[in-house]
Amino acid sequence: MKLFPKEKAYENLFQKPEYFQVYFLCIVFCFWFSTYIYVPVFGVYLDFLNFGYYEIGLVMGSYGIMQIALRLPLGIIAEKYKIDGKLLVAFGFLTAIISAFLLALSHHFLRIFLGRLLAGVTAAMWVIITIWYSSSFEKKQSLKAMGHLQATTVASQFISMALSGWIVKLMGYTSLFWISEFFAIIGLFLVILLPGAASIERIEKKQAAKPDEQAVVQLFKDRKLWSLSVLSMLSHAVLFTTIFGFSPVYFDNLNCHSSVIVLLIISFMLPHTLAPMFMAKKKGSLPKPFFVMFCCFCIAAGSLFLLSYTDNWIIYCLLHAVFGLFLGFIFPILLDQVYKIENLTVPKIVMGFYQSVYSIGIVSGPIAAGYMARQMDMKYIFIMSAMILLFGGLVSLMENNIEQNNA
């Protein structure tokens, strides 16, 4: 059975799912590379522009505002009207190009805020990308699919972020935004060459032409979906508060050399990349996923508590490695559990809801952290983040107990 309708020159290339998956992961790589190439030094750059901590938090948080606003409606509209994912992902790359252009040419708060806001529009298309890719796998291989997707995501973030400090030293801050634009253009070109998404989404063959509104309402009442979404929200709040937010700023104060931020990035991102790669190697489902997440949340929280008491940049990097490793296990498990929600007949809506909820953490985490840094001291950011993760551990433990009682 062919995965795609006839597309002349490209038909033979995508006859097998494996070819599509490799090609599509190249698109994923460009998607996140263009978004994250400037992230490690973005806070330092805004500090260089004399933005206050609260303003820095607002700019960083703006990335999640459009994700909150767009991801659920995007899932509903794409599901109801069967909009080709190719069109939506291409639009995402186009907004990434405009975003990078604004960031490269602007030094004013409102324009930089708008540029980062548009980057959030791009990231909102992750709903479509997730379902598009995972639907090329059998349902029983969902953990493998999510592991590959998360590993590629983190690898792209790792490589781009590791290069950023070195590039800044050689060519300055604004060069990162032009590189971002370059990879967004490459991603757009790859998407244009790819056949449409609708024909490969096997899961849509099992559902009616339009989603049942009553089923959608019931889905939003699903306890497990809410628990998974809240856990992801807490994890993303901490992620964008620390390594994608204020960790590089604090590290810069400890070390005083922006180019050496690469050591911090490697310390966090290398184990953070290896964790989902390990999960992708597993066959079948993960036993007691919520208990595994409980352990990961607690260990990650412990490393953040210790971070608030260190003024040694080497120990600072080591603690980020522990934090990155155990946070890296959490994300593919969450994605796998969301994809396995019972009676999943509206996958884009489920993923849109899940990603809209966790986007709240992307916005609120940096803003709250910026306010806390301005009012007290930056080290309290790590204490706040640790408490957030401990709450995530508590939610995981409660969900684990419920599943054990229902077993």
C-alpha positions, -999 to +999 in steps of 0.1 A: +000+000+000+014+034-010+018+061+016+014+089-008-007+098-039+014+100-071+037+130-070+058+122-101+095+128-094+092+122-056+068+092-056+094+065-054+114+082-027+086+080-001+072+046-008+086+032+024+079+048+059+116+046+067+125+070+039+098+094+049+109+093+086+145+101+078+136+129+055+110+143+079+135+143+108+157+166+086+128+190+086+124+187+124+161+194+127+158+226+107+126+235+125+143+236+160+177+247+148+163+279+134+144+285+167+172+277+192+204+289+176+202+321+196+185+309+227+215+303+250+228+339+247+194+356+241+191+366+277+227+378+278+220+397+245+189+414+260+210+422+291+236+437+268+208+459+253+201+471+289+168+453+293+158+448+329+152+413+343+115+417+341+116+429+305+139+399+297+113+376+313+085+392+292+104+388+260+113+352+268+077+344+279+063+360+247+075+329+229+048+308+246+019+334+242+011+325+206+015+288+214-012+290+241-034+309+217-029+288+186-021+252+194-056+240+205-075+260+178-049+248+153-056+211+162-093+216+161-093+234+127-068+210+112-089+180+124-123+194+113-113+207+079-086+182+071-061+209+063-029+195+048-001+195+073+023+205+046+006+239+042+007+246+080+043+235+085+054+257+056+036+286+071+055+279+103+088+282+086+077+314+069+069+330+102+103+318+115+120+337+086+101+369+095+109+364+132+146+361+126+146+391+103+130+413+130+154+401+157+184+407+135+175+443+126+159+455+159+172+467+192+139+480+206+117+462+231+085+461+211+101+448+179+121+422+197+090+412+216+071+408+182+100+389+167+100+364+196+062+363+195+064+352+158+089+325+169+060+312+191+037+310+160+064+288+144+066+266+175+028+262+175+031+241+143+047+214+165+012+200+169+010+191+132+046+179+131+041+155+160+010+139+146+023+139+110+055+120+120+040+096+146+013+085+122+040+069+100+045+043+129+023+016+141+005+025+174+025-001+194+057+017+183+046+051+197+073+052+224+099+046+196+084+073+175+083+098+203+118+089+213+131+095+178+112+128+176+124+140+209+160+129+203+161+148+170+145+178+186+171+178+215+200+170+191+191+200+170+188+222+201+221+208+214+241+215+182+226+249+176+230+260+212+265+246+215+276+266+185+259+298+195+286+311+220+314+304+196+296+321+168+289+352+190+326+354+198+335+354+161+307+373+145+286+390+171+251+384+184+231+394+153+248+368+132+228+341+151+195+356+138+208+355+102+218+318+107+183+312+121+168+326+090+190+305+068+179+272+084+143+283+083+146+288+045+162+254+042+133+239+062+107+256+041+124+243+009+124+207+023+087+210+032+078+222-003+094+191-018+076+168+006+043+152-005+012+162+015+006+150+050-030+138+047-024+106+029+000+091+054-021+097+085-032+062+091-052+071+122-076+093+102-088+062+083-104+050+114-124+081+121-154+099+106-150+128+082-155+152+110-148+148+147-178+141+170-183+172+191-195+151+221-163+130+219-142+162+219-161+175+250-155+141+268-119+142+258-114+175+276-128+159+308-102+131+306-083+131+339-052+114+325-049+139+297-051+168+322-025+152+344-001+147+315-007+182+303-001+197+337+031+176+341+044+189+308+034+225+317+055+222+349+084+207+331+084+233+303+081+261+329+113+250+345+130+243+312+124+278+299+131+294+332+165+277+335+186+265+305+165+283+279+161+314+302+182+326+331+208+298+336+231+313+309+227+347+325+237+334+359+265+314+344+278+345+326+279+362+360+299+333+375+323+329+346+323+364+329+329+349+294+299+345+271+319+322+247+323+296+275+285+292+278+291+263+254+303+243+284+270+249+301+250+240+270+270+208+265+266+198+302+229+201+300+221+191+264+243+161+260+226+140+287+193+156+277+198+142+242+210+108+253+179+102+275+153+102+246+177+082+224+177+055+251+139+056+253+137+052+215+156+019+218+129+004+241+105-021+226+069-019+235+054+001+264+072+014+295+061-003+327+049+021+354+056+053+334+043+076+361+065+061+388+095+066+365+085+102+360+081+106+398+117+095+403+129+118+375+111+148+389+125+143+424+161+139+412+159+169+389+144+190+417+173+180+440+199+192+415+181+225+412+180+230+449+218+225+450+222+249+421+209+278+442+238+273+467+268+270+443+290+298+431+315+274+413+308+273+376+322+237+372+298+224+398+271+245+382+277+227+349+277+192+366+244+199+383+229+210+350+240+177+335+220+158+362+190+181+357+192+177+319+194+139+320+163+133+341+143+160+325+152+143+292+135+111+303+103+129+312+094+144+278+092+113+256+073+094+283+047+123+284+044+123+246+040+085+245+013+086+271-006+114+254-005+095+221-019+064+239-049+082+253-079+058+251-103+063+222-079+086+204-100+095+174-090+132+172-052+131+175-046+167+164-071+180+190-055+159+218-020+171+209-032+206+205-048+206+239-017+190+255+007+215+239-015+245+246-015+237+283+022+232+285+027+264+266+013+282+297+045+271+315+067+285+287+051+319+293+046+319+330+079+304+341+102+330+326+079+359+336+077+347+372+114+341+373+122+376+359+100+392+386+116+371+413+151+379+401+143+416+402+127+415+436+151+392+454+181+374+439+186+352+408+194+322+429+158+320+440+149+312+404+164+277+410+146+273+443+113+282+426+120+258+398+129+229+422+095+234+440+077+233+407+094+200+398+086+186+433+049+194+426+053+175+393+066+145+413+036+146+435+012+146+406+031+117+390+029+097+422-008+103+425-014+093+389+007+062+395-013+052+425-046+056+405-033+034+377-022+008+402-056+007+419-073+004+385-051-023+373 
